[in-house]
């Protein structure tokens, strides 16, 4: 069984930065995708960024140029550096690890990010 634990959320002013981290315990296959999703109140959960084992990254248009995803396969961790934060980035952020065919997926418990002055 895989467990994902996120950390790093909090309250930040517009224009500020936060770094989210996700640590996976258990067996993670090297070809699994690791990524971040978010869900704002009253909204559907949406993709923020993903990182494949081949080093390919994918970002939502709304965060391109501001967020950077990184992955450490030796430690089974994935991080999200968020810069130039905006109030619309406010959401619960979830770490997700999944197989490329989506047959296996794991979610973290979520961490709140609030961008407000």
MARSE-207181 format. One record per residue (C-alpha): residue number from 1; residue in one letter; x, y, z. Coordinates in nm, 3 decimals, always signed. Layout:
BEGIN
@pos->NUM&code->A&u->X&v->Y&w->Z;
...
END
This chain:
BEGIN
@pos->1&code->X&u->+0.000&v->+0.000&w->+0.000;
@pos->2&code->X&u->+0.127&v->+0.346&w->-0.089;
@pos->3&code->X&u->+0.075&v->+0.647&w->+0.133;
@pos->4&code->X&u->+0.127&v->+1.005&w->+0.018;
@pos->5&code->X&u->+0.191&v->+1.284&w->+0.266;
@pos->6&code->X&u->+0.186&v->+1.646&w->+0.155;
@pos->7&code->X&u->+0.336&v->+1.943&w->+0.335;
@pos->8&code->X&u->+0.412&v->+2.308&w->+0.276;
@pos->9&code->X&u->+0.072&v->+2.468&w->+0.238;
@pos->10&code->X&u->-0.032&v->+2.786&w->+0.417;
@pos->11&code->X&u->-0.134&v->+3.149&w->+0.386;
@pos->12&code->X&u->+0.063&v->+3.378&w->+0.159;
@pos->13&code->X&u->+0.013&v->+3.725&w->+0.017;
@pos->14&code->X&u->-0.040&v->+3.780&w->-0.356;
@pos->15&code->X&u->+0.293&v->+3.773&w->-0.534;
@pos->16&code->X&u->+0.444&v->+3.547&w->-0.272;
@pos->17&code->X&u->+0.585&v->+3.196&w->-0.296;
@pos->18&code->X&u->+0.524&v->+2.856&w->-0.142;
@pos->19&code->X&u->+0.682&v->+2.518&w->-0.189;
@pos->20&code->X&u->+0.474&v->+2.203&w->-0.158;
@pos->21&code->X&u->+0.629&v->+1.863&w->-0.099;
@pos->22&code->X&u->+0.488&v->+1.513&w->-0.125;
@pos->23&code->X&u->+0.656&v->+1.204&w->+0.011;
@pos->24&code->X&u->+0.543&v->+0.860&w->-0.099;
@pos->25&code->X&u->+0.593&v->+0.560&w->+0.126;
@pos->26&code->X&u->+0.559&v->+0.207&w->-0.006;
@pos->27&code->X&u->+0.640&v->+0.073&w->-0.349;
@pos->28&code->X&u->+0.637&v->+0.327&w->-0.629;
@pos->29&code->X&u->+0.727&v->+0.191&w->-0.967;
@pos->30&code->X&u->+0.973&v->+0.399&w->-1.160;
@pos->31&code->X&u->+0.731&v->+0.447&w->-1.450;
@pos->32&code->X&u->+0.457&v->+0.600&w->-1.236;
@pos->33&code->X&u->+0.353&v->+0.957&w->-1.296;
@pos->34&code->X&u->+0.374&v->+1.196&w->-1.001;
@pos->35&code->X&u->+0.182&v->+1.517&w->-0.999;
@pos->36&code->X&u->-0.019&v->+1.788&w->-0.830;
@pos->37&code->X&u->-0.387&v->+1.867&w->-0.859;
@pos->38&code->X&u->-0.599&v->+2.128&w->-0.687;
@pos->39&code->X&u->-0.960&v->+2.187&w->-0.596;
@pos->40&code->X&u->-1.106&v->+2.526&w->-0.514;
@pos->41&code->X&u->-1.439&v->+2.560&w->-0.329;
@pos->42&code->X&u->-1.727&v->+2.477&w->-0.558;
@pos->43&code->X&u->-1.492&v->+2.372&w->-0.836;
@pos->44&code->X&u->-1.384&v->+2.040&w->-0.982;
@pos->45&code->X&u->-1.042&v->+1.903&w->-0.908;
@pos->46&code->X&u->-0.799&v->+2.007&w->-1.180;
@pos->47&code->X&u->-0.450&v->+1.919&w->-1.292;
@pos->48&code->X&u->-0.177&v->+2.162&w->-1.191;
@pos->49&code->X&u->+0.141&v->+1.983&w->-1.301;
@pos->50&code->X&u->+0.274&v->+1.634&w->-1.366;
@pos->51&code->X&u->+0.620&v->+1.480&w->-1.398;
@pos->52&code->X&u->+0.685&v->+1.151&w->-1.575;
@pos->53&code->X&u->+0.983&v->+0.925&w->-1.525;
@pos->54&code->X&u->+1.112&v->+1.031&w->-1.863;
@pos->55&code->X&u->+1.142&v->+1.385&w->-1.734;
@pos->56&code->X&u->+0.848&v->+1.518&w->-1.929;
@pos->57&code->X&u->+0.650&v->+1.783&w->-1.744;
@pos->58&code->X&u->+0.302&v->+1.910&w->-1.807;
@pos->59&code->X&u->+0.147&v->+2.226&w->-1.663;
@pos->60&code->X&u->-0.194&v->+2.383&w->-1.658;
@pos->61&code->X&u->-0.196&v->+2.698&w->-1.869;
@pos->62&code->X&u->-0.289&v->+2.905&w->-1.567;
@pos->63&code->X&u->+0.035&v->+2.818&w->-1.383;
@pos->64&code->X&u->+0.289&v->+2.804&w->-1.667;
@pos->65&code->X&u->+0.586&v->+3.026&w->-1.596;
@pos->66&code->X&u->+0.497&v->+3.055&w->-1.228;
@pos->67&code->X&u->+0.500&v->+2.698&w->-1.096;
@pos->68&code->X&u->+0.776&v->+2.438&w->-1.127;
@pos->69&code->X&u->+0.739&v->+2.069&w->-1.054;
@pos->70&code->X&u->+1.036&v->+1.855&w->-0.957;
@pos->71&code->X&u->+1.080&v->+1.491&w->-0.872;
@pos->72&code->X&u->+1.337&v->+1.286&w->-0.681;
@pos->73&code->X&u->+1.303&v->+0.919&w->-0.772;
@pos->74&code->X&u->+1.560&v->+0.811&w->-0.514;
@pos->75&code->X&u->+1.344&v->+0.951&w->-0.236;
@pos->76&code->X&u->+1.001&v->+0.901&w->-0.395;
@pos->77&code->X&u->+0.920&v->+1.268&w->-0.357;
@pos->78&code->X&u->+0.764&v->+1.531&w->-0.576;
@pos->79&code->X&u->+0.765&v->+1.903&w->-0.510;
@pos->80&code->X&u->+0.584&v->+2.205&w->-0.648;
@pos->81&code->X&u->+0.751&v->+2.544&w->-0.631;
@pos->82&code->X&u->+0.485&v->+2.812&w->-0.663;
@pos->83&code->X&u->+0.591&v->+3.169&w->-0.735;
@pos->84&code->X&u->+0.396&v->+3.485&w->-0.813;
@pos->85&code->X&u->+0.093&v->+3.341&w->-0.641;
@pos->86&code->X&u->-0.248&v->+3.487&w->-0.716;
@pos->87&code->X&u->-0.573&v->+3.477&w->-0.518;
@pos->88&code->X&u->-0.714&v->+3.241&w->-0.781;
@pos->89&code->X&u->-0.448&v->+2.987&w->-0.685;
@pos->90&code->X&u->-0.630&v->+2.940&w->-0.356;
@pos->91&code->X&u->-0.731&v->+2.575&w->-0.327;
@pos->92&code->X&u->-0.660&v->+2.246&w->-0.160;
@pos->93&code->X&u->-0.362&v->+2.094&w->-0.337;
@pos->94&code->X&u->-0.338&v->+1.718&w->-0.375;
@pos->95&code->X&u->-0.045&v->+1.498&w->-0.461;
@pos->96&code->X&u->-0.124&v->+1.212&w->-0.699;
@pos->97&code->X&u->+0.082&v->+0.912&w->-0.805;
@pos->98&code->X&u->-0.054&v->+0.688&w->-1.079;
@pos->99&code->X&u->+0.035&v->+0.432&w->-1.339;
@pos->100&code->X&u->+0.053&v->+0.545&w->-1.699;
@pos->101&code->X&u->-0.264&v->+0.351&w->-1.787;
@pos->102&code->X&u->-0.449&v->+0.501&w->-1.487;
@pos->103&code->X&u->-0.529&v->+0.156&w->-1.351;
@pos->104&code->X&u->-0.354&v->+0.237&w->-1.025;
@pos->105&code->X&u->-0.379&v->+0.574&w->-0.854;
@pos->106&code->X&u->-0.302&v->+0.712&w->-0.513;
@pos->107&code->X&u->-0.399&v->+1.048&w->-0.364;
@pos->108&code->X&u->-0.264&v->+1.242&w->-0.073;
@pos->109&code->X&u->-0.486&v->+1.397&w->+0.191;
@pos->110&code->X&u->-0.444&v->+1.749&w->+0.054;
@pos->111&code->X&u->-0.286&v->+2.067&w->+0.182;
@pos->112&code->X&u->-0.456&v->+2.408&w->+0.189;
@pos->113&code->X&u->-0.302&v->+2.698&w->+0.000;
@pos->114&code->X&u->-0.459&v->+3.039&w->+0.059;
@pos->115&code->X&u->-0.345&v->+3.348&w->-0.129;
@pos->116&code->X&u->-0.485&v->+3.659&w->+0.029;
@pos->117&code->X&u->-0.380&v->+4.002&w->+0.149;
END
